[in-house]
């Protein structure tokens, strides 16, 4: 039995040939790049595995975006699996709710070193360099709607050496995802596996460390709901030996081709159009730097109260052909690291004349006077703590965490927090008056 470290790649939710959601009015060149993005992202996964001589690769479901997968997507997948097989790298594939086994598929054989799991939990020997070093256990959805606890069927299957389990499921009933193959963390731990290679959740997360229970997220973000880095995990595990249990680590590796970002920009304090243009340009350059050379689709949400509110409401100022969006996107697509503003919206409000409001004889004036008095008393930290104690927040289980966060603020940060809170409350009060 091999005792040295074993390395493998864990990816999921490729959604090959998936359309990008929510996009309109995009150029033909950009549309072409987007259509290729899910393919290029998985090609990056395979290239990484070959370059780094990974021992094997696991795909935990939703390879395709729908039951009737396109010919293009199927041919592409087989070609990538062949690249792995030709490099001597086995691959293990489970299907999920989007690409259940009941969907249409061409009648073609998988490459020699590729294994696809069937509609019952299967246990397949893990053979590396001619030696059996463990077992890979996996399950593919026979149909889209799998409502049973499939994780329980992995119990009692552990064999000698390294044990990897591959399942597309919802651990803990996460509300933002359909509850397919629902299970608990205790169900996974009870099976005695060394690594759970999960799929279905589109955000990368190490759910548990002993054993490793991992969601790699999807390999390519496809809408504004899937912002930030997307990729896979490169996993290294030393198999159990005698009384020494298996030990492993998982490193997230980005492989996405295009990124999504959602940024909010306040107009508070801006006096001229030039201030807004400079701020948007700064946001774009920060996003460009964060994306490390990858192109980005950026959504900008303008907020806050300020003098520019009326200007932003002019017809065509934000999204027209000659508006902000078009102006800031000009020539961007010529760059390999383009930052294209996908949408720019405004939830701004007119500026507040607090001096006039404070001089009035009404509840809003009383609120402003009380807020000013609170800030002028000096010891903001004690004042905020007193408010939290009065509201009963400091007596709850989270009181230690609240105290730690309060202590971590500098005096300047705390003053800004109090100002923002008072400002937000005032905005709500005025909106309430307007509604009445």
Beta strands, then each sheet from edge to edge (+ up, - down):
strand 1: 5-11
strand 2: 56-60
strand 3: 90-94
strand 4: 114-116
strand 5: 122-128
strand 6: 131-138
strand 7: 162-168
strand 8: 170-171
strand 9: 182-183
strand 10: 195-199
strand 11: 205-209
strand 12: 212-215
strand 13: 231-238
strand 14: 247-254
strand 15: 258-266
strand 16: 295-303
strand 17: 339-346
sheet 1: 4+ 3+ 2+ 1+ 13- 14+
sheet 2: 5+ 6- 7- 10- 12- 11+
sheet 3: 8+ 9+
sheet 4: 15+ 16+ 17+
end
